[in-house]
Every structure is written in C-alpha cells, then in structure tokens.
C-alpha cells in the first residue's frame, strides 16, 4: 500500500509535470535545431501523437453527427501546407513530398486541439495546466539564457542551431515569442497582483530581447502590447503611480547601460535612427535594413505574380531554398509580405482567422480576468502585431495554436462565476445527421 501511494504521488508531482513541460518545450520547437536531431525526432513524435488523438476525436464526433468551431478553424489550416507544397511544385518544380515535409512544423496546430480534449475529458485540470504551462515558459527562458550566456554559439557553427548576422554576430535560433509571453505574464502578475518577485523575470526577459534578440520591431510590438493592457486594465491613480516609478526605473537602467555597455546603447540609437530614416523616405547604409528592402521587393514581385495562393514554400534542402532562386531571401524576414509571397491572399487570411475570432470572443470573455486567459489573449495580440514585420508563423505555429485553444476552452467550457451560465457548449455547431 505504501509503495502504491508513493508511486501515485511521484506520478502526480514529478512524472506528470515533466511530461507536460517536455510537451511544451517540444511543441514550441525550442531545441528543434539542436545538432543531435533528437529533439526534432521527438517533435515529429509529438506531431504524430497529437494529430492521431485529434483526428480520432473528430471522427468519433462526426460519426455521432457532432462538430465544433475549433474543427472548422483547424480544417483550412490543415489543408494549407498541401496547397503550398503544390504551388511550390508548380512554380519551382520542387517535389510535392519535399514541400510537404518542409512544412512539418505547421502540423503542430493540433497541439491546441489535443489540449482542449485533455481539459474537456478531465485528464488534466485547468489549474494544473496553468501551472505546467507557465512553468514551462520559465524553464524555456532559462534554457535560452543558459545557451546564450554560457555556451559560445561558434561551437555550433555550420549547423542550423545558430546563424550569423552583421548586427548580432553569431546567435542561437530560438523562438523569441516565448520570451515575449514570459514578459507579458510577469507584467500582468506585477500590475494586477502586485507580485514584485516577477520584476526579476521582466528584467531577464527584457535583457534577453535587448542583448541577444536585438529586434527593434519586436521590442516595439511587445511595448505596444503592454501599453494596450496598461490603458485598458489599470485605473487612473495606478496609471500615474506606475508611470512615475516606471520612468524612474527606466532612467536608472539607461544610466547603468550608458556606463556598463555604451556600445549597446549606441547600437540601438543607430538602428532606430536608421529605421526612422527609412520611414521618412531617406536612405541608410545599414546592411540589415537594406537587405529587408531587397527582400521586400522580391516578396512584392512574387505576390503580384501569384496573388491568390502564393508561390509556395521551398525547402532549404531543395536547391538551397528561396536563396538558391533569389539570392538572399527569407520569407519570414519580411512579415506580412513574406506571408503573401508564400501563401497568397487566401492562405494569409487563413492564418489570420484565429486572431479575428479570438478578438471577437474577447468581448464574450471581458468579465473573465484569469491570468492564463489574459496572457493568451494578449499573447495573440503580440503575435498578430509581430507577424506584420516578422512572419513567425512560417517557422513557429505551436504558441499561437496553444493560445487560441485556451481562449476557445475558456469561451465554451470555463465559467467566469457561478452566476455566469453560458448557453453555448462543446457542440456549438452540432449537427444531427438524419439517416
């Protein structure tokens, strides 16, 4: 009896958290490019697992004449890689199967459906899910910081785990959206619950953005997202309080940076000055900005040639990828233009459907202030804004899929209070098939 109790305890407190945290690490492709290939293999295993469970659940529901909104949203997203592979075959003569396999990360979209099914069937409680998901975000940030601070990326030179740019030098290829989510959650904990210990996480996340990511558009988008939350959810008196202390804190940080890292400060002054020069119609000699202009021109030309379904996605294993055909060109670099180039108007719109619906559902959820829900809602806002300048959906679909699934779960399965009785439920668009 004692051994059985210890096994059950270890399963609940050790094994279950470990499995779920590994699930999130793999779904978000944090270490997918690690040279050993083990994490990519595990990622594919997760894709197959969540896809099988999701399709099985769907088929059982359909056999009973039942369907729901989440299935309708996933269906066009599921078809999109097949259309994209066909387009790449027609335009670049890339074999269809290579084009489809090159987009394998896209099928992690079913991780969200898997999570909803697990929550619906009580295989995990929403409280435990919240704990495991948030914990995984901090674990992932720790992994990314560990590699960036302590392991020279030159060790992995020649692998996809690192890349070189003139602005950043050698750096790791990690999903920066995860760090943005950590910052958002930590800011919400600080502003809503006055949890001062989360200041450390905000500082670490901010430093990671400033020192290692160095993406001016993402810095701007995360600031805009926090500002939207600040304006909508903080009272007037608290606004003044946080503005005063925030300004003082920012001044102290800037003063320390000017003394400890003047080159970094000058670097940001330069890149933001160059960006403003382009916006006002001027010219700049900055390499990265000029390359984005060149890539944008390629994307616009390709879009006008194939406006509806795009040009498709070319694997780096096929003639060097897009760069083998156009010189230096990465579709994800140029945001919405890259999406329009790869997927066309119809495909790009399909990607934006979850964001539009999440915005609509936010009106129904305005009285629910659960921090997991809030983080997912504002995480969707950040990714929506970020996709305008950096098409992260081309490389990382795990995080927005999880965000949207949680918003869906709260919309149709999670009551905000005992007095809140939704008329909607799982079978919101249930159809009974008449024989």
N, C-alpha and C positions, 0 to 999 in steps of 0.2 A: 504493500500500500504506500509506504513512504517513497519507494523508488518511482512508482507511478505518479505520485504527487510532484516529485522533483522534476520528472520528465515533462509533465504538463506545464509546470512553472517555467522551465527553461524554454519550452516551445513558445509560450506566450511572451516571455520577456526578452528572449535572445534570438531564437530562430525566426519568429515572425517579423520583428523589426529588421533583422539582417536581410531577409528575403525581399521585403518591400523596399528597403533603401537601395539594395542592389538593382531592383526592378527600375527604380527611378534613375539611377546612375546609367544604366544601360539604355533606357528609353530616351534619355536626353543626349546620348552619344558623347558623353564626357570624355571617355578614353577610347572611342571607336577607332581613332587613327593611331593608337599605340602600336609600335612596330611588330610586336609579337603576334598580332592578329587574334589573340584570344578574346579580346573584348568585342571585336567585330563579329566573331563567331557566336558569342553569347548574345549579341544584339540581334542577329538573324534568328537565333533560337527564340528570343522573346517575341520578335515579329511573328514568327510562325505560331507560337503559343497563343498570343492574344488574337491573332486572325482566326485561328481554328475555333477558339472559345466564342468569339464574337459571331462568326458565321453559324456555328451550331445553335447559338441562342436565337439568332434571327430566323433560321429555318424552322425551328420549333414554334416560334411565334407565328410565322407565316402559315404553317400547317394548321394553326388554330384560327387563322384569319386576323392576326394582330400585327400591327406595326407601330412605329412611333417616329417623332420628329428627328431624333438622333440618327436613325437609319436613313431617312431621306436626305439628310445633310451629308452623311458618310458616302452614300452611293455615288454621287458625281465626283467626289474626291477620290474614291477608289478607282473610277474609270479614267481619271485624268492621266496617270502615268502611261496607260495603254495608248491614249491619243497622242501623248507627247512622244512616245517611242515610235509611233507610226509616222509622225511629222518629221522626226529626225531621220528616219529611213528614207522618206521621200526627198528631203532637202539635201542631206549629207551622205546618203547611201550607207548609213550606219545600220548594221544588222538589228532587226527588231528586238531580239532577245537581249543583246548587249545594252540597248537603250532602256529596256525594262529593268534589267538588273542594276544598271547605273542609278536607278531611282529607288532602290530597295529601302532606303531610309524613309521614304514617303509613307510606306505601309504601316509605320508606327502609329498612324492615325487611329488604329483600332485599340491602342492602349487606353484611350478615353472610354470607349465602349466597354472594354474589359473592367475598368474601374467602376463604372456605373452598375454593371451587373454584380460585381462583388459587393457593392454597397446595398443594392436592392435585395440581394439574397442573404444579407446579414453575414457574409463571410468575413467582413471587417466592418467595424463601427465607424461612423464618421469622425468620432473623437480620436480613435486610433489612427485612422487615415490621415487626419490633420497633423497628428504628432509625427508620423513616419515621413510624410511629405515634407514638412517644414524642416525636420531633422536632416533629411537627405539634401536639402538645399545648402545647409550649412556644412555638411560633410563634403559636398561637391566644391563649395567655395574653398574649403580647406585643402582639398586635393589640388585645385588650380593654383592656389597660392603657394603650396609646397613646391610644385614643379617650377613655377615662375621665379621663386626666390632662391631656392636651394640647388636646383639642377640646371646647369648650363644647357640651353637648347641646342647648342652646337653639337652636343653628344648625339643628337638625333638628326644631324644634317644628312640630307639625302632621303629622308622619309617624309610621309605626309603629315607626321605629327607636328612638324614645325614648318614655318615658311619665313621668307626674308622680304622685308620692305625697306626702302630708303629711310622712311620716317621712324620705324620701330626697330630696325635691325632684325635679328633672328628672334622669333617669338613663337609660342605654342598656339595651336589651333584649337581653342576651346569655345564652347557656346556662351557668349557674353550675356545672353538673355537670362541665364541662371543668376548671375551676379546682380543684374538689374532687379530680379524678383526678390533676392535677399535684401537688397536696399529698400525696396517697396515695403515688404513685410516689416522690416525693422523700423522704418519711419512710421508706419501705422501703429506699431506697438508703442512707440515713443509718444506720438501725438495723441492717440486715443486712450492709452492706459498709463501713460507717463512712466513707462518702464525704461529707466535710464541705462540699464545694462546693455540695451540694444544700440546705444551710441557707438560702442566698440565695433559692432558688426557693420554699422553705417560707415564708419571711418575706414575699416578694412576693405569694404566693397568699393567705396569711393577711391581709395588709393589704388586698388586693382584697375579701375577704369582709367585713372589718371596716368599711372606709371606703365601699365602693361597693355591695356587695350588701346588707349590713345586715339579714340574715335570721337571726333568733335560732334558728329551728328547724333551719336548715341548719348553722349553727355547732355546734349540739348534735349533729346527726347525724354530721357529719364527725368530731367529737371522739369519739363513741361508736364509730365505725368504726375509728379509730386505736387506741382503747383495746382493742377486741376483738383486733386484730392484736398489740398490745403484750402482752396477757395470754397469748395462745396461742403466741407465737413467740419471746419474749425470755426468756432464762434468769434465774434469781433474782438472781444477782450483778449482771448487767447492768441488771435492773429497778431496783435501788437506785441504781446509777450514773446512769442516765438520769433517774430521779425527782429526784435531788439537783440535777443540772445543769439539768434542765427547770424545776424550781421556781425556781432562781436566775435563769435566763434570763427566765422569765415575770415575776418580780418586777422585774427591770431594765426590761423592756418596759413594764410597768404604770407604773413610776416615770417613765419618759420620756414616756409618754402623758399622765400627770397634769400634767406641766409643759408639754408641747408642744400637747396637744389635750384640755384638760379638758372642753370641751363634748361631745366624742365619748364620753369616759368616762361623763359624766353621762347622756348619751343611752342608753347600754347599761344603766346601772343602772336607768334609768326603764323601758325596755321589758321587761327581765327581771323587774322588780318587778311591772309590770302583768300579765305572763304568770302569775307565781306567784299573784297576787291572784285571777285567773280560776280557776286550778286549785283554789284553796282555797274557791271559792264566792263570792268577793267581786265587786265591781263596779269598773269603771275607766272613765275618761273618754277614754282613748286612742282616737283615731279608727280606726286600722288594726285594733286588736283588736275594737272594736265592729262594724266592717264585716265582719270574719271571722265573728263571731257571727251577724250578719244573713244573710250568705251561707250559713252552715251550716244555718240554719233553712229557707232556700229549698231547699237541696240535700236535706235530710231529707224535706221535704214532697213534693218531686218524686220521690224514691226510693220512698216508700210508694205513690205513685200508679202507678208503673211499675217494680216491683221486679226483674223478670227481665231485660229487655233495655234498660231505661233510657228516657230521654226523647230521646236522640239529640243530635247536635252541630249548633248553629246558627251559620252563618257571620256574621261581623261585617258582611258586605255585605248581609245579609237583615234588614231592619227593625232594624238596629243590634245584631244578635246577641242574646245572652241578656239583656243590659242593656236592650234595647228591650222585652222582655217582663216583666222582673222588677225594673227599676230597676238599681242597681249590683249586678252578679253576674258573676263569672268562675269557672267550674267548677274551673279549675286552682288557684285560691287556697285551696281547702278540702280538698285532698288526697284521701284515700280517699272522703270524702263526695262530692266532685266527680266522681270516677270512677263511684261508684254512681249518681249522678244522671244522668250521660251514658250509661253503658254497662250499668247494672244489675248484678245479682249475676253473671250468666253472663259478660257482657263483661269485667267487672273481674277475674273469675277467670282468663279467657283471658290477660290481661296478666300475671298472676302465675305462670302456668305456667312460663315460662323461669327465674324466680327459684327456684321449688321444685325444678326439675330440676337447676339449677346447684348448689344446696345438696346434692342427692343425689350428684351427680358429684364434689363436693369430697372425699367420702370415698374415692373411687377415685383421686383425684389428690393425696392428702395427702403422698405422698413426692416430689412434683414441686415444687421450690422456685424455678422460673423466675420472674423478677420480672415479666415480661409477664403470665403466668398469674395470679400473685398479685395484681397490680394489677387485672386484670379481675374476679377473684373478689371482692375487697374493694370494687371499684367497684360491683358488683352489690349488695353489702350496703348500701352508701351509698344507692344509688338506691332500693332496696327501702324503707329507713327514710325517705328523703326523700319518697317517694310517699304516706306516711301523712299528711303535713301539706301537701305541695305536689305536685299531680298533674302532674309534669313530662312524663309520657308523653303527655299531651294535646298538648303542643307540640313535644317533642323525643324522637324514638324512635331516632335514629342511634346514640348512645353505648351504650345497653343492648343494641342489636342487634349491635354490634361486639363488645362484651364477651362476650355469650353465644356468638357464633360462635367466638371464640378459645378459650373454655372447651371447646366442642364439639370443636374441632380437636385440642386437647391431650388430650382424653379418648379419642379414637378414632384419632388419626393420629400422635401425638407420644409416643415412648417416653421414660420418665424415665431409663433407663440401658440398657446392653447386656444386662443380665440381666432386664429387665422386658419380657416379651413378652405383649402384650395378645392375648387370644383374639378380642376384638371388632375390627371393622374398619369400613370405609365402609358396607358393606351389612349393617348390624347387624340390620335387619329385612327383608332381601332376600326377595322372593317370586318364585318362578319361575312364570310364567303358563303353565299347561298348555293347549295347544291341543287 
